[in-house]
Amino acid sequence: MADGAIHLTIVTPDRALVDEVVDELQIPGSEGYLGVLPGHAPLFTDLKVGEFGYRQGSRWMWLSMAWGFAEVLPDQVRVLAETAERAHEIDLDRAVRAKERAEQRLSRIGEDIDFNRAALALERSLIRIQVSRKSQGQPAAH
């Protein structure tokens, strides 16, 4: 591995997603986003729903990620995510429909609605939309 590089591995219960050498990372940690450069102090963090980004040279790659753990070492980052998708794998139309369904559920306060589940579905769909649009150079929708 080249000096000043990080070996990144990302796996989910279904598959190995990334096994690459990268220059920089942005991790959706449970306490906020973490920027990671080579030589970072060792740490272990829970992951939240969010955008996971990594840079190789001047190019950023983006993934939608939800829950799991990340282990950061000075020259290696291992991510065990419950779910993760590369930007090009995201079905944008499906994510938009999921967002609309979640918003409809949340608008029916007082009915027999699982509020936490609907809020989580909304958050995940919004992240998927942001990641997909970011990779296509489109502005993110809110």
C-alpha positions in Angstrom: 0.0 0.0 0.0 1.2 3.5 -0.8 2.4 5.8 1.9 -0.4 8.1 3.1 -3.1 5.7 2.0 -5.9 3.9 3.8 -7.1 0.4 3.1 -10.9 0.5 3.2 -13.2 -2.5 3.5 -17.0 -2.3 3.7 -19.1 -5.4 4.2 -22.8 -6.0 4.9 -24.4 -9.2 5.9 -25.1 -9.8 2.2 -21.9 -8.9 0.5 -18.5 -7.3 0.5 -19.0 -3.9 -1.1 -15.6 -2.1 -1.0 -12.0 -3.4 -0.8 -9.9 -0.5 -2.0 -7.0 1.9 -1.2 -8.3 5.4 -0.6 -7.0 8.8 0.4 -9.8 10.2 2.6 -13.1 9.1 4.1 -16.3 10.7 5.5 -18.1 8.4 7.9 -21.6 8.8 9.3 -20.7 8.2 13.0 -23.4 8.0 15.6 -22.2 11.3 17.1 -21.8 13.0 13.8 -19.8 12.8 10.6 -16.1 11.8 11.0 -13.4 12.9 8.5 -10.6 10.3 8.3 -7.1 10.9 6.7 -4.1 8.5 6.8 -2.5 8.4 10.2 -5.8 8.9 12.1 -5.9 8.0 15.7 -7.5 4.5 16.3 -11.2 4.6 17.2 -14.3 2.5 17.0 -17.7 4.1 16.3 -21.3 3.1 15.8 -22.8 4.2 12.4 -26.0 6.1 11.9 -28.1 6.4 8.7 -26.1 8.7 6.4 -23.8 9.3 3.5 -20.5 7.5 3.4 -17.9 9.0 1.2 -14.4 8.1 0.2 -11.9 9.8 -2.1 -9.4 8.3 -4.5 -7.3 11.1 -5.9 -9.7 13.9 -6.8 -12.8 11.6 -7.2 -15.3 11.0 -4.5 -17.5 7.9 -4.3 -20.7 7.9 -2.3 -22.7 5.2 -0.5 -26.0 5.3 1.4 -25.3 3.5 4.7 -27.4 2.6 7.7 -26.2 1.3 11.1 -23.3 -0.9 12.0 -19.8 -0.2 13.1 -16.5 1.3 11.9 -13.0 0.6 13.1 -10.5 3.3 12.2 -6.8 2.6 12.4 -3.9 4.8 11.1 -3.8 2.9 7.7 -7.0 0.9 7.6 -10.7 1.4 8.1 -13.1 -1.6 8.4 -16.8 -1.0 8.1 -19.5 -3.5 9.1 -22.8 -2.0 8.0 -26.3 -3.4 8.3 -27.1 -1.9 4.9 -25.1 -0.1 2.3 -25.6 0.8 -1.4 -23.3 2.4 -3.9 -24.8 5.5 -5.5 -25.2 3.9 -8.9 -27.1 1.0 -7.3 -29.9 3.2 -5.9 -33.2 3.2 -7.7 -34.0 6.9 -7.5 -37.7 6.6 -8.4 -38.1 3.9 -5.8 -36.4 6.1 -3.1 -38.7 9.0 -4.0 -41.8 6.8 -3.7 -40.5 5.5 -0.3 -40.0 9.1 0.8 -43.6 10.0 -0.2 -45.0 7.0 1.6 -43.1 7.8 4.8 -44.3 11.5 4.6 -47.9 10.3 4.2 -47.6 8.0 7.2 -46.1 10.8 9.3 -48.9 13.2 8.4 -51.5 10.8 10.0 -50.6 11.6 13.6 -53.1 10.1 16.0 -53.9 7.1 13.8 -52.4 3.7 14.5 -49.0 4.6 12.9 -45.6 3.4 14.1 -44.1 6.9 14.2 -40.5 5.8 14.8 -40.6 3.3 11.9 -42.1 5.9 9.6 -39.5 8.5 10.6 -36.7 6.1 10.1 -38.1 5.2 6.6 -38.1 8.9 5.7 -34.6 9.4 6.9 -33.3 6.4 4.9 -35.1 7.4 1.8 -33.8 11.0 2.0 -30.2 9.7 2.3 -30.7 7.4 -0.6 -32.0 10.3 -2.7 -29.1 12.6 -1.7 -26.5 10.0 -2.5 -28.0 9.2 -5.8 -28.3 12.8 -6.9 -24.9 13.7 -5.5 -23.3 11.1 -7.7 -25.2 12.4 -10.7 -24.3 16.0 -10.0 -27.9 17.0 -9.2 -29.0 19.1 -6.3 -30.3 17.1 -3.3 -34.0 17.2 -2.6 -35.3 17.9 0.9 
